[in-house]
């Protein structure tokens, strides 16, 4: 690899590390249910970005996984939004 390619790799790694640290700090201020729901959204956003920027296509299994993720998000958001005295 050339020096420029090494610089690019180190830059991407540094930016990814900084983003992970910032996300961890931000999620630390949330309750567990909300942080879990946000974590599940990363799968869908990765799929959407792949479609938009790389023209990736989705298989039947991808659609099924995305649908199950949406169902999980809806259930998680519904459960976490209930008042505490209604949760058991």
C-alpha positions in Angstrom: 0.0 0.0 0.0 1.1 3.5 -0.7 1.5 6.1 2.1 -1.6 7.9 0.9 -3.7 4.7 1.2 -2.3 4.1 4.7 -3.3 7.7 5.6 -6.8 7.0 4.2 -7.1 3.8 6.3 -5.9 5.5 9.4 -8.3 8.4 8.8 -11.3 6.1 8.4 -10.3 4.1 11.5 -9.9 7.3 13.6 -13.3 8.7 12.5 -15.0 5.4 13.1 -13.4 5.2 16.6 -14.5 8.8 17.4 -18.0 8.1 16.2 -18.3 4.9 18.3 -17.1 6.8 21.4 -19.6 9.6 20.9 -22.4 7.1 20.2 -21.6 5.2 23.4 -21.6 8.4 25.4 -24.9 9.4 23.9 -26.6 6.0 24.5 -25.3 6.1 28.1 -27.8 8.9 28.8 -30.8 6.8 27.7 -32.7 4.1 29.4 -31.9 0.5 28.2 -35.1 0.0 26.2 -34.7 3.2 24.2 -31.0 2.5 23.6 -32.0 -1.0 22.4 -34.5 0.4 19.9 -32.0 2.8 18.5 -29.5 0.0 18.2 -31.9 -2.0 16.1 -32.3 0.9 13.8 -28.7 0.6 12.7 -29.5 -2.5 10.7 -32.2 -0.7 8.7 -30.1 2.4 8.1 -27.2 0.3 6.9 -29.6 -1.5 4.4 -31.0 1.8 3.3 -27.6 3.4 2.8 -26.4 0.4 0.8 -29.4 0.7 -1.5 -29.0 4.4 -2.0 -25.3 4.7 -2.4 -24.2 1.3 -3.7 -27.4 0.1 -5.5 -27.5 -3.0 -3.4 -30.5 -5.3 -4.0 -32.3 -7.2 -1.2 -33.1 -10.9 -1.3 -36.2 -12.4 0.2 -34.2 -13.2 3.4 -33.1 -9.6 3.6 -36.7 -8.3 3.4 -37.7 -10.9 6.0 -34.9 -9.8 8.3 -35.8 -6.1 7.8 -39.4 -6.9 8.6 -38.6 -8.7 11.7 -36.4 -5.8 12.8 -39.3 -3.4 12.3 -41.6 -5.6 14.3 -39.0 -5.7 17.1 -38.6 -1.9 17.0 -42.4 -1.4 17.2 -42.7 -3.9 20.1 -39.7 -2.3 21.9 -41.0 1.2 21.4 -44.5 0.2 22.6 -43.2 -1.6 25.7 -40.7 1.2 26.6 -43.4 3.9 26.3 -45.8 2.3 28.8 -45.9 3.9 32.2 -43.7 2.0 34.7 -46.7 0.9 36.9 -48.2 -1.0 33.9 -45.1 -2.9 33.2 -44.6 -6.3 34.9 
